[in-house]
Amino acid sequence: MRALSLLLAGLSLAASAQAPAPRAAREVLAGIDVLESTDSPGLKGKRVGLITNHTGFDRQGRSTVQVLAGAKGVQLKALFSPEHGLAGLVEEGAVSSDSFRLPDGRSIPVYSLYGDMKAPSPDMLSGLDALVFDIQDVGARFYTYSTTMALAMEAAAKRGIEFIVLDRPNPINGETVQGPILDDSVRHFTAYLPIAVRHGMTMGELARLHNVTAKVGARLLVIPMKNWSRVLWYDDLGLPWKAPSPNMPDVDAASLYPGIGCFEASNISIGRGTAFPFRWIGAPWLDDKALLKRLRLAGLKGYRFEREEQTPSKSVFQGQPCRGVRIQVTGRNVADPLRLFAHMVCALRDLHPLEFGIRFDEMIRMIGTDRFRMLYNAGARPRDMIQMFEADAAAFKARRAPFLLY
């Protein structure tokens, strides 16, 4: 059993390495702040389960667990954690469950929604009147927190339990949409919602979309933010960046993730176990000079590239010196991580036909469509892939419009 102080120490540790961002010109209030300002009227008299992690916190830095545990008339009965656990420190693939001691001395269960049990079971939901969700997403379809929300909402709907989303910003802005829409034939924990790779939506908006398009039938309530604009990036908000997962150290990494994250389905390192996850790629066999030349000739806006050697301490090529290319974001409002991916993947295919490999059964979950495999195997150029990406993005921007809140 973990005491409250132990978890709060973990939450603090997850954020301590990140300097606070400059304060925004106007104060953006997340859903939890709005809920507090209205004295939690939607939760009074209810037995509540809370799906959250260390990214659920208010403007004063209090965790959503603390806020709901201390709210008058609210009975916090259970906690549910996504991938990476309550404190966000659990590495990929590991499962963390425990119990939690509230300030009043009561102990409540903590259920993991990762691993074998990805949605709350009827037993976990027994006795609850409402299920509350408060987790910060990163803005890419294959990041698992949005799937956790969707599966939990479906489970709540089946039990007739109200589902409440405390909305949070899309950290890489809410305007930009990039990449293919997930094909109807593809469904996986990392490929669940039929949206573009970079969807430009908040969690509350995604919940609204899923509830309608999947005909979930949930009693859904979204507590919207105040003063958030779609053009804002997370570091415009005056809030500290609390890494949503161990390998997402800053907003630049999050902005690159929709593209560089696709290489998770290949045999190249994307910087896990280095100081630059998602901001560096490399391999012992990589012709870094040739790759650098290709990238610089591509005329990609918003990025600068440099050769850099790294020895990853984990994941792909753990402990092996790797030649690689470092990616620096110089203009994030014009940068396009899916366009960058197209140029990189074609260059790796052409430069290393024997060494570079893609696991297409996994890549389809990242890109979202088998059209990528067909283009890749046919020797398509980056422009062909980009054309497909951009056509889907335009279609999704129209599809998402009825569900936007801001």
C-alpha positions in Angstrom: 0.0 0.0 0.0 1.3 3.4 -0.9 0.8 6.4 1.3 -0.4 9.7 -0.2 3.0 11.3 0.4 4.8 8.6 -1.5 2.7 9.1 -4.6 2.9 12.9 -4.4 6.7 12.5 -4.2 6.5 10.4 -7.4 4.4 13.0 -9.1 6.8 15.7 -8.1 9.8 13.7 -9.4 8.1 13.3 -12.8 7.9 17.1 -13.2 10.9 18.3 -11.2 13.3 18.1 -14.2 11.1 20.5 -16.2 11.4 24.2 -15.7 8.1 26.0 -15.6 7.0 27.5 -18.9 6.6 31.3 -19.2 3.2 32.4 -18.0 0.5 32.8 -20.7 -0.9 36.3 -21.4 -4.3 35.0 -20.2 -4.9 32.2 -17.7 -6.0 29.0 -19.3 -8.2 26.9 -16.9 -8.3 23.2 -17.4 -11.4 21.2 -16.8 -10.4 20.4 -13.2 -10.0 24.2 -12.5 -13.5 24.9 -13.9 -14.9 22.1 -11.8 -13.3 23.5 -8.7 -14.6 27.0 -9.5 -18.2 25.7 -9.6 -17.8 23.7 -6.4 -18.1 20.3 -8.3 -21.9 20.4 -8.7 -21.9 17.5 -11.2 -20.2 15.2 -8.6 -22.0 16.0 -5.4 -23.6 13.1 -3.7 -22.0 10.7 -6.1 -19.6 7.7 -5.7 -16.8 8.4 -8.1 -14.1 6.5 -9.8 -11.2 8.6 -11.2 -9.0 7.7 -14.2 -5.9 9.8 -13.9 -2.1 10.0 -13.5 0.4 12.7 -12.6 -0.7 14.9 -15.5 -4.1 15.5 -13.7 -3.5 18.6 -11.7 -5.0 22.1 -11.2 -3.6 25.6 -11.5 -2.4 25.4 -7.9 -0.5 22.2 -8.6 -2.8 20.0 -6.6 -3.5 16.6 -8.1 -7.0 15.7 -9.3 -6.9 12.9 -6.7 -6.4 15.4 -3.9 -9.1 17.7 -5.3 -11.8 15.1 -5.5 -10.8 13.4 -2.3 -11.3 16.7 -0.5 -14.4 17.9 -2.3 -17.5 18.1 -0.2 -20.2 15.6 -1.0 -18.0 13.6 -3.3 -17.1 10.0 -2.5 -13.9 9.0 -4.2 -14.1 5.2 -4.3 -11.5 4.0 -6.8 -8.6 5.1 -9.0 -7.7 3.8 -12.4 -4.3 4.3 -14.0 -3.4 4.2 -17.7 -0.1 3.0 -19.3 2.9 4.2 -17.3 1.0 4.1 -14.0 -0.3 6.8 -11.6 3.0 8.7 -11.4 3.9 8.3 -15.1 7.2 6.6 -14.4 6.4 3.0 -15.4 8.2 2.1 -18.7 6.4 0.8 -21.8 5.1 -2.8 -21.4 5.0 -2.8 -17.6 1.8 -2.9 -15.6 1.3 -1.1 -12.3 -1.6 -1.7 -9.8 -1.8 -0.9 -6.1 -3.9 0.6 -3.4 -4.0 4.3 -2.4 -4.4 5.8 1.0 -6.5 9.0 1.1 -5.7 11.9 3.5 -8.6 10.8 5.7 -6.9 7.4 6.2 -9.2 5.4 3.9 -7.6 3.0 1.4 -9.1 2.8 -2.1 -8.0 0.4 -4.9 -5.9 1.5 -7.9 -6.8 -0.5 -11.0 -4.5 -0.6 -14.0 -6.1 -0.1 -17.4 -3.1 -1.5 -19.2 -1.9 -5.0 -19.9 -4.6 -7.8 -19.8 -7.3 -5.5 -18.5 -7.6 -2.4 -20.7 -11.1 -1.4 -19.7 -12.8 -1.3 -16.3 -14.5 -4.6 -15.5 -18.1 -4.7 -14.1 -16.6 -5.6 -10.7 -14.3 -2.5 -10.8 -17.3 -0.3 -11.6 -19.6 -1.8 -9.1 -21.1 0.8 -6.7 -20.0 3.8 -8.8 -22.3 6.5 -10.0 -19.7 8.3 -12.2 -16.4 7.7 -13.8 -14.2 10.8 -14.2 -11.3 11.1 -16.7 -8.5 13.6 -16.3 -5.2 12.8 -18.2 -3.1 14.9 -20.5 -2.8 13.6 -24.0 0.0 14.4 -26.5 -2.0 14.8 -29.7 -1.2 11.6 -31.7 -3.7 8.8 -32.4 -1.3 6.0 -31.4 -0.6 7.4 -27.9 -2.6 5.1 -25.7 -4.4 7.5 -23.4 -7.2 8.3 -25.8 -7.8 4.6 -26.3 -8.0 4.2 -22.5 -10.6 6.9 -22.4 -12.7 5.4 -25.2 -12.7 1.9 -23.7 -13.5 3.3 -20.2 -16.4 5.3 -21.7 -17.7 2.2 -23.4 -17.6 0.2 -20.1 -19.3 3.0 -18.3 -22.1 3.2 -20.9 -22.8 -0.5 -20.5 -23.2 -0.1 -16.8 -25.3 3.1 -17.1 -22.6 5.1 -15.3 -22.1 8.7 -16.1 -18.7 9.5 -17.8 -17.2 12.8 -17.1 -14.1 14.2 -19.0 -12.2 17.1 -17.4 -10.8 18.6 -20.6 -7.2 19.5 -21.2 -5.3 21.2 -24.0 -3.9 19.5 -27.1 -0.3 20.3 -26.3 0.8 20.5 -29.9 -2.1 22.9 -30.8 -5.6 22.2 -31.8 -5.5 23.6 -35.3 -3.0 21.3 -37.2 -4.3 18.0 -38.6 -1.8 15.7 -40.3 -1.7 12.1 -41.5 -4.0 9.3 -42.6 -7.4 8.5 -41.0 -7.4 5.0 -39.4 -9.0 2.5 -41.7 -12.1 0.7 -40.4 -10.3 -2.6 -40.8 -7.6 -1.7 -38.3 -8.3 -1.9 -34.5 -5.7 -2.2 -31.8 -4.9 -0.6 -28.5 -2.6 1.8 -30.3 -5.1 2.1 -33.3 -8.6 2.5 -31.9 -10.2 5.8 -32.9 -10.9 6.5 -36.6 -9.0 9.8 -36.6 -6.0 11.3 -38.3 -2.5 10.6 -36.9 -2.2 14.1 -35.6 -5.8 14.9 -34.8 -5.7 18.4 -33.3 -8.4 17.6 -30.8 -8.7 17.7 -27.0 -9.7 14.6 -24.9 -13.2 16.1 -24.4 -13.6 16.6 -28.1 -12.4 13.0 -28.8 -14.9 11.7 -26.3 -17.7 13.6 -28.0 -16.6 12.2 -31.4 -16.3 8.6 -30.2 -19.6 8.7 -28.3 -21.5 9.6 -31.6 -19.5 7.9 -34.3 -19.2 4.6 -32.4 -22.7 4.8 -31.1 -21.5 4.3 -27.5 -24.6 5.8 -25.9 -22.7 7.1 -22.9 -24.1 9.7 -20.5 -21.2 11.9 -21.4 -20.4 15.2 -19.7 -17.4 17.2 -20.8 -16.2 20.0 -18.5 -14.6 22.3 -21.0 -11.5 24.6 -20.5 -11.8 28.3 -20.2 -9.6 30.7 -22.3 -8.0 28.0 -24.4 -7.5 28.8 -28.1 -6.7 26.2 -30.8 -3.5 28.1 -31.8 -1.9 27.6 -28.4 0.9 25.2 -27.7 1.3 23.8 -24.2 4.2 26.0 -23.3 2.0 29.1 -24.1 -0.1 28.2 -21.1 2.2 29.2 -18.2 2.0 25.6 -16.8 4.9 23.2 -16.2 5.3 20.4 -18.6 4.8 17.1 -16.7 6.1 14.4 -19.1 3.0 12.3 -19.9 5.3 9.2 -20.2 9.0 8.5 -19.4 10.1 9.2 -23.0 8.2 12.4 -23.7 10.4 15.0 -22.0 9.1 18.2 -23.7 6.8 19.8 -26.2 9.4 19.5 -29.0 9.4 15.7 -28.5 5.6 15.7 -28.5 5.5 17.7 -31.7 7.8 15.2 -33.5 6.0 12.1 -32.1 3.3 11.8 -34.7 6.0 11.3 -37.3 9.1 9.9 -35.6 6.9 7.6 -33.4 5.9 5.7 -36.6 9.5 4.3 -36.6 8.5 2.3 -33.5 7.4 -0.3 -36.1 10.9 -0.6 -37.6 14.4 -1.6 -36.6 15.9 1.8 -36.1 16.4 3.6 -32.8 14.2 6.7 -32.2 16.3 7.8 -29.3 14.8 5.8 -26.4 17.6 5.6 -23.9 19.2 8.8 -25.0 18.8 12.4 -24.0 16.7 13.0 -27.2 13.8 10.6 -27.5 11.9 11.2 -30.8 14.4 13.9 -31.6 17.2 11.6 -32.9 17.2 8.4 -35.0 20.2 6.1 -35.5 21.6 2.6 -36.0 25.1 1.0 -36.0 24.7 0.5 -39.8 23.3 4.0 -40.7 25.0 6.0 -43.4 24.5 9.2 -41.4 26.2 11.4 -44.0 24.0 10.2 -46.8 20.8 10.5 -44.7 21.8 14.0 -43.6 22.3 15.1 -47.2 18.9 13.7 -48.3 17.2 15.5 -45.4 18.9 18.8 -46.1 18.0 18.6 -49.8 14.4 17.9 -49.0 13.7 21.5 -48.1 11.7 20.5 -45.0 10.4 23.6 -43.2 10.8 24.0 -39.4 13.6 21.6 -38.8 17.4 21.6 -38.6 19.4 18.3 -38.9 22.9 17.4 -37.6 24.9 14.2 -37.4 25.3 12.9 -33.9 26.4 9.6 -32.4 24.5 8.1 -29.5 24.6 4.9 -27.5 21.0 4.1 -26.4 20.8 2.7 -22.8 17.5 0.9 -23.6 15.2 -0.3 -26.4 16.5 -0.7 -29.9 20.4 -1.1 -30.1 20.7 -0.9 -26.3 24.4 -0.5 -25.4 25.5 -0.2 -29.1 27.2 2.9 -30.5 25.0 4.3 -33.3 25.5 6.8 -36.0 22.5 9.0 -36.3 20.8 12.3 -37.1 19.6 14.8 -34.5 16.4 16.7 -35.3 15.9 20.2 -33.9 12.6 22.0 -34.2 13.2 25.5 -35.4 9.7 26.5 -36.5 7.0 24.3 -35.0 4.1 26.1 -36.7 5.4 25.2 -40.1 7.0 21.8 -39.2 5.2 18.7 -40.4 6.3 15.5 -38.7 4.4 13.2 -41.1 6.2 14.9 -44.1 9.5 14.4 -42.2 8.6 10.7 -41.7 7.9 10.3 -45.4 11.3 11.7 -46.4 13.1 9.7 -43.7 11.5 6.4 -44.4 12.1 6.7 -48.2 15.7 7.6 -47.5 16.3 4.6 -45.2 14.7 2.3 -47.7 16.9 3.6 -50.5 20.1 3.8 -48.6 19.8 0.6 -46.6 17.7 -1.9 -48.6 19.2 -4.8 -46.7 19.6 -3.4 -43.2 16.5 -1.3 -42.7 13.3 -3.2 -42.0 9.6 -2.4 -41.3 7.2 -4.6 -39.4 4.2 -3.8 -41.5 1.7 -5.6 -39.2 2.7 -2.9 -36.6 3.2 0.0 -39.0 -0.4 -0.2 -40.2 -1.4 0.6 -36.6 0.8 3.6 -36.6 0.1 5.0 -40.1 -3.5 3.7 -40.0 -3.8 2.4 -43.5 -2.2 -0.4 -45.7 -1.9 2.2 -48.5 1.4 3.1 -46.9 2.8 -0.4 -47.4 1.8 -0.5 -51.0 3.4 2.8 -51.7 6.6 1.9 -49.8 7.0 -1.4 -51.6 6.3 0.1 -55.0 9.3 2.5 -54.5 7.1 5.6 -54.1 8.8 8.9 -53.5 8.1 11.0 -50.5 5.8 13.3 -52.4 3.5 10.3 -53.1 3.2 9.5 -49.5 2.7 13.1 -48.5 -0.1 13.5 -51.0 -1.9 10.6 -49.4 -1.3 12.0 -45.9 -2.6 15.4 -46.8 -5.7 14.2 -48.5 -6.7 12.2 -45.5 -5.9 15.1 -43.1 -8.2 17.5 -45.1 -11.0 14.9 -44.9 -10.6 14.5 -41.2 -10.6 18.2 -40.5 -14.1 18.3 -42.0 -15.2 15.2 -40.2 -14.2 16.5 -36.7 -15.8 19.9 -37.0 -19.2 19.0 -35.4 -17.4 17.8 -32.2 -15.1 20.8 -31.5 -15.7 22.8 -28.4 -13.3 25.7 -29.0 
